[in-house]
Amino acid sequence: MFVIRNNDINASPVWARLHQHQRATRHLHMRELFEQDPQRFARFHLELDGLMLDYSKNRITDRTLELLVELARTADLAGWMERLKGGERVNVSEHRAVLHTALRAPKGKPVWLEGHDVSADVHAVLERMTAFCRKVRSGEWRGFTGKPVTDVVNLGIGGSDLGPLAVTEALGAYASANVRVHYVSNVDGQHLARTLKRLDPETTLFVVASKSFTTPETLLNAQAARDWFLKSANEADIARHFVAVSCNAAAVAAFGIDTANRFEFWDWVGGRYSVWSAVGLSVMLAIGPDHFQDFLAGGHAMDEHFFGAPFDKNMPVILALLGVWYNTFYGAHTHAIMPYDHGLRRFPAHIQQLDMESNGKRVGRFGERLDFDTGPVIWGEVGVNSQHAFFQLLHQGTRLVPSDFIVPMNSHYPVDTQHAVLVANCFAQTEALMRGKTEAEALAELSGLPGETIDMLLPQKLFPGNQPSNTLAIDKLTPYGLGMLLALYEHKVFVQGVIWGINSFDQWGVEYGKQLAARILPQLSESAPCLHHDASTNGLIQFFRSHHERDAH
């Protein structure tokens, strides 16, 4: 058997066979595959606890799946899954374990990290979160004038914003009518200013979420929020209106937040996987502790499936392998996500960070340069809006764009036939992308028109089809179902990282930009020393100096 050394999976026999297979099958049309096999859907779909994955509309055969599963085995996916689950330091560049799955393990189920059961720590924090949220949501927690909290503002960025925001929006049907939750992430002052303009400092609670409590954007927003609050209150009142989610107790105290109001998490929780931790405090404040527990239970159910199901019956593995097939062997380089549920409108943005920050890398886990394509560009928008924005390119453009369609079978907000119309549009788009429209079908539509008109319109009426898609159908967008869905994508990203041989849990590219910004910031002042950047960056700084209105405030 081929043994991988230094991430040379592209030297493996199965890698070569996959390239050969792609060349041999690239002209197959899915329309023909369905015509030849009426049982294709039955064979190429999976179900788990009200979540169904239909992957039959993909450019694959049984042989494709066999080869992709062999690729996973060659990459030692089973071994890496055990290392992840067992708390080994799979984040090799930062020498850290990766145990976000422990955050959703049920109470009483031990999760070991170097001889310590971290599950007990996790549930201790969950119990503190629960007690705090019950006080806030019931009105027992009072502000400095004795009024209950009506608004919560989460101050964070990246994983401390995108995940909680996406989950809170998705579960709006479960949100409290008494406590509204807002999210501010952008260092652009208008984001915070426009949010606070609608709020009352007497009834506003701030959640400052930063793992290190040194994130510049979050601390700038937190300081501005503090200044806004202190225009109406005293320093001593901060304890009733500011809480922190952080690993850094000293920095929290230095900011002025009572450390008794700090909810901790650990260095084995990556930011983009942290919504399951205390970073989800704003989510719990919105939907309540019981629904948050259901969310965790859904994530755990997907964990059990991922670690227990064979690769060819494993939802995250199947999605990951299909992504590798298109990105690495077809050169697709992009993947679209279209949720047909208004609550999921921020879900593509969260998955964008999850995927691109994890697998957007050209270097393997051992530092070697990879000479094949890794993470794709992730993008998307809520349907039906997306149909009127970019589906023209999907149907008649020149690019191969694999996509995921996410749709609930039942709505929390049934209005006449609107949900049925939504579902019909979702299913119709997957069919149209797969089938296309043939010349014979287009001619039938144009029959009766003059010949010269037909000649002009016929090319415009043709749809090549053969655009691959997965459909994730969920019974209803519940906390449990959303937990399954989010954990599904997390595990998919991990599997792809294993196959490409990269570390999916660091993000050095993010840090570099921060370093340069810290260097440029003081140079925006006229009194700054001579500039030593490239001509473009020097020119931009000089342009700012000459146009910035220093007395604008």
N, C-alpha and C positions, 0 to 999 in steps of 0.2 A: 504494500500500500504506500502511496505517495505520502511523505512526511514533510510538513511545512517547516521551513527554516527561514528566519528573517523575512517573513511575509511574502514568500515567493509562490503564492497560490496561483498566479498567472503562469507559472511554469508547470502546473499540475496537468496530468492527462485529461482530467474532466474539463478543465478550462479550454483546452484545445478542442475537445469534443463539442463543447457548447458553441464555440465559434463556428465549427463545421455545421452543427445543427441549425444555427441561425441562418447561415448562408443557404442551406438546403430548404428551409421552410419560410423564408422571409416573404415569398410571394403568395403564400397561402392566405386566403381571405376567410375571415371568421364567418361570413355569411354561408360559405360552402361548408365550413366545419359544423355549423348548426344543421344545415340541410342533411348532412351525412349522418349525424348522430342526434336523434330526438331526445336521447337521455343525457345530453351534455350538461344541462343545468343540474340534474339529479346527481351527476358524478362530480361536478365542480362547484359545490357549495357546502358550507359548514354552518352549524347552528350551535349556540351556547346561551342558555338562560335568557331567551328572548332577543338575542342578537344573531342576525344571519348575515353571513358573508357569501355573496354570489360572485365568484371569480371566473365564471364560464365565458364572459365576454373579454377574453384575453387571447393573444396570439400564441397559444400554446397547444401542445398535444400531450398525450400521456408520456411520450418520450421526453418532452421538454421538462416536465415535472420530475421525472426520474433523474435526469441529469442535474437539475437544480438541487434536488435533495442530496445527490451524491456530492455536489459542490459544498453543501453545508456540512456534510460529514467530513469532507477533506479539510475544511477549515477548522475542524474540531469544535463545532458549535456546541455539541453536548458537553464537552469539557468546559467551555467558557460559561455555559449556563450554570454548571455546578459551581464554578469559581464565583460567579456573581451571587448566586444564592447562598453560598457558604461564607460570604464576607471576606473573601480574599481581596487583595489590593489590585483590582482590575483597572483602576485608574493609575496606570503605571508612571505617568510623567509627574503626577503630584503625590504618588505613593499613598493612595487612599482607597479604602473600600467604597463600594457603591451599593447602598442598601435601602434605596427608596421603597423596595418591596416590604421592608420591615415596618414601614409607616402604616401600612394597611393590613398587617397581620392581626388576626383577632386576639383579644386578651387571653392569656394563658398559653399561647403558642410561642415557645421560645425561639428567638432568632439570635444566633451566636456570632459574636465578633471578637475573635482572639480571646476566647474563654469567658466573655461577658455577654449576658443575655440583654441585648439592647431593647427588647420588646418591653421590658419593665419600665425603662426610661421613657419610651415612646408613650406608653399608656399613662404614665404619671403626668406628662405634659398635656395629653388629651383630656385628662380629668380636670386639670387646671383651666384649660380652654373652655371646657364644658361649663364649669362653675361660673366663670367670668361671663360667658355668653348668655347664660340663663339670667344673670343679674341685669345685664344690659337690656336684653330683649323684654324682660318683665317690667322694666322701669325701676327696679330696685337700685341699680347703679345711677347715682345722681351727679349732675354737674355742679359747678361752684355756686350756682344760685339755687340749687335744690330741684332743678328741672331734670326730667329724664332725657336720655340721649335719643335724638330723632335722626341723626345723620352720622355716618361713619365714613371717614376719608382714609383710604389705604394709600400710603406714600411708599412707592417702590418702583423698581424698573426691572426689565428683563423677566427672569423667573419669578421675581417678587411682585410682578404686575400681570404679565400676560396669562399665566395659568389661573390665578385667582379671578381675574376679570372674565376670562372665557367661561369658567365654571359658574360664576355668579350669574352671568348673562344667560347661560344655558338653563339654569335652574330657577329662572325668574318666577315660574309658577309656584315655587315653594317659598318664596321670599316673604319676610315679615312686612306687614302693612305699616308697622310702627317705626321700623328702623330702615332707613334708606342707606345703601352702601355706594360710595363713589370711589373711583380710582384715578389717581394722578401720578403720572410717570415722567412726562416730558419736562426737561429742564427749561423749556420755553415758558416764561413766566405767565403767559396767558392761560395755560392749562390750569394752573392752580388758581389764578385770579378769577377765572370764569366759574370755577367750581365754588370757591368761597363766597362769591358774590351772592349766591342763593342761600347761604347758610348762616346760622346764628351761633356765635361762639359759645353761648350758654348751653347749647344742646348738641354740640359737635364733639365727636371723639375721633382722634387721629391714631391710626395704626402705622407706625414707622417700621417698614419691613426691609431689612438689609442684613444679609448673613454676617458680613464683617463689620457693619456699621461704619464703613468708610467709603461707601459708594458715593461719589461726588454729587451726582444728579439727585439722589434721594436725600442726601443731607442738606443740599441747597433748598430743596422743596420743604424739608422738615423745618429748617431754620426760618424760612419765610412764613410757614404755617404758625410757628411758635410766635413770631413777631406779630402776626395778625391776631392771634389769640390774646397776647399780652396787652394789646390795646384796650381790651375789655376786662382783663383779669390780672391777677398777681402771680408771681412765680410759684407760690405755694399751691395754686390751683391747677398747675400742670399735671399733678398726680391724678386728677380726676378726668383729664381730657387727653392725655398722651400715653400710649402703651407702645412697647417695642417688640419686634420679632427679630431676634438676633442671637448669634453665638457669642458676641462680644459684650460681656456684662460691664466691663470698665468703660468702654466707649459709650454705652447707653447711659451710664451714670454721669459721665462727663457732659453729655448733652443736656442733662437735667431731668431725665425720666427716672422715676423711682424704679429701682431694679426689681422690686416686688411686682411691678407691672411689665416685666420682661418674660416673654415666652420663648424658650430656647429650642434650637435644633442643632444638628451636629455636622461635622465636616464630611461625613459620609453621605450627606444629602446634597446633591447638585442643585443649583438654582432652578434649572428648567424641569426638575423632577420634584420640586419642593411644595407644590400645592397640597400634597397629602400631609404635610407637616404643620407646624405652627404658622407657617406662611399662609396656610388656609384659614387663619383666624377670621379674616374678613368674610370668607365664604360661610363659615360657621355662624357669624353674626347675622348674615343675610338669611340663611335657610334653616338655621337651628341645629343644635347638636345631634338630634336623632337622624335628621336627613343627612348630615355630614357623615355619620356612622354608616348609613346606607351607601353613600358615595365610596367610602373606604372599602366596604364589603364587596362592591362591584369590582373595584380594582383588584382585591384579593382573589376573587373568583377567576379573573383573567390570569392572575399569577399562577394559580393552581393549574389552569388549563395549559398555560405556556410551559411550565416545568414538567407537566405530566403527559401531554398528548404527543403521539408520534409526529415526526416532522410533516408528513403528508396529510395530517389531519389537524394541524396546528395553525390557528388563525394568524398569529403574528409571524410565524415562520413563512407561511404561504405568501402573505403580503410582502414580506421582506424579499423573498426570492423573486417574486414578480418584479419588484422594483430593481433588483440587481440585473435581471434579464433585460429590462428596457434601458436602464441607464448605462450599464457597462457593456452589454453585448449589442444593443441596438443604437447606442449613442443618443438616447432621447434627451438627456440632460435636464429634464423638467418634469414636474409632477403637479397636477392640479387637484385641489380638494374643494368639492362643492356640496355643502350641507343644505339640504332642503328643509330647513327649520330655522325660523328667524332667531330663536334663542342661541343657535350655534354660529351666529354671525362673526364672533371673534375666535372661533375654534381654528380656522385656517391659520390665523396669525400665531396662535400658540404652537401649533404643529410646525409652522415655519421655523420658529426659534428652536423647538425641540429637535428637529431634523437637521437644519442647516448649521446650527451651532455645534451639534454633536458630530456630524459626519462631513462637514465642509472642510476637508483636510486633504493635503497632497502628500503628507508624510505618514508613514506607518508607525505603529506603536513602539518600534525599536529605533525610530529616527531615520529610517531609510526613505528615499524618495520613491513614490509609487508611480508607475508608468501606465496606469489605467484610470478610467474615470470612476470617481467616488460619488459623494453626495450630490443629489440633484437640486435644482432650484425649486422650492416649494412655494406655491401661490394658490390663490383661490378666492372665492366670494360666495356669498349665500345665493342659492337659487330661489326664485326664478330670476332675480336681478342679474345674475351672471349670464343668463341666456341672452339678455339684451345688452351685454357689455363685451364679452370676448368669445362667445360660442361660434361666431362667424369664423374665427381663426381655427377653432377645433374642427369644424365641419368642412371647410374648404381651403384652409391654409396649407402651407408646405411642410409643417412640422409634425412629427410624431409626439403627441402629448398624452401619456397615460393619465388616468384620473380616477379619483374616488368620489362616489356619490353616497351621501349619508342621508337617510330619510326615516323618520318615525312612521309607523303604521297608524298611530292614533295621536290626536292633538289634545293638548290641554285647553285649547281655545277653539272648540268647534263652532264655526260660523257658516251656516248654510252648507254649501258644497265646496267651500274654499280648500279644505284639506284634501279632498279627493282631487281637485284640480291640481294642487301642488304635487301630489303623488303621481298623477298621470303625466305631468310634465317631466318629472324625474325619470320615470320608466321610459318615456318616449325618447328622451335625450340619449339614454344609454343604448336604446335600440337603433336610433338614427346614427349615432357614432359608430356602432358596430356594422350595421347593414349598408349604410350609404344609400345612394339612389343611382340605379343603373341607367344606361342610355335608353333601354326599352321603356323603363318606367317614366323617364323624363319625356320621351316622345309621346307617350300616351297622354301625358298632361297637356302637351302642346298641340295635340291633334286638332285640326280645323283651322289653324293659323296659316297665313301665307308662308310659302317655302323659305323666302328670304328672312322672315321673322324667326322661323324655327332655326335656321342656320345661325342666326345671331344669338338666340336665347339658349339653345341646347347646351353649349359648354357651361353657361352660367347655372344651369339647372342640375348639373351632375354633382354628386357627392361621392367621393372615393370610399368613405367608410373605413373600416378596419382600424379605427381608433380604439385602443383598449381601455376598459374601465372595470372597476370593482364597484359593487353596490353593497353598502352596509345598511341593512334594514333593521331597525330596532322597534320593538313593540311600542314603547312610549319613552319619551325622554325623561326618565326618572333619575334620581341620584344614583341608584344602583346601575342603571344602564349606562349613564355617562361615565361612571367609574370604570366599567368594563371597556368602553370605547377609548378612553384616554390611556388606560394601561395597555391596550392593544397596540396603539401607536408607539408607546414607549418601548415595548418589547420589539416591535418591528425595527425601530431605529438601532437598537442594540444588536440584533441579528445581522443587519447590514454592515454595521461596524466590524463585527467579527469576521464576516466574509471578506471585507476589504482589508482587514488587518490593521485597522486604525483604533486609536483610543477615542471612544465616543464621549468621554467625560471630562475633557479639558477644553479650553477655549482661549488659546494664546493670542489668536487674532483679535479678539475683543480687547485684550489688555494693551496691545501695541497702540491702537488708536487713542486710548486714554492717556498714554505716556506723551504722545505728540501734542494732544490737546493741552496738557498741563504745561508744556513748553511754550506753546503759542499764546496762551491766555495773557501772561504779563506783557507780551510783545504787542498786544493790541493797543497799548498805551503809547502816546507820543513820546513819552520819556524813556521808553524801552531802548536797550542798546541796539547796535547795528544788527540787521537781520542776516541770517546765514542759512536760509532755506534755498530751495530751487527758485528760479525766476518767477514761476507761476505763484507759488505760495507767498513769496515776498510781495508780489504785486497785489495779491488778495488782501494781505495785511495792510499794505499802504492804502488800498482803496477803502478799507474799513476805517482807517485812521482819518481819512479826508472826508468821509461821509457820515460818520457816527455823530449823532447829536448828543453831546455830553451833558447838556442841561435838560434832556428830555424828561427827566423825573422831577 
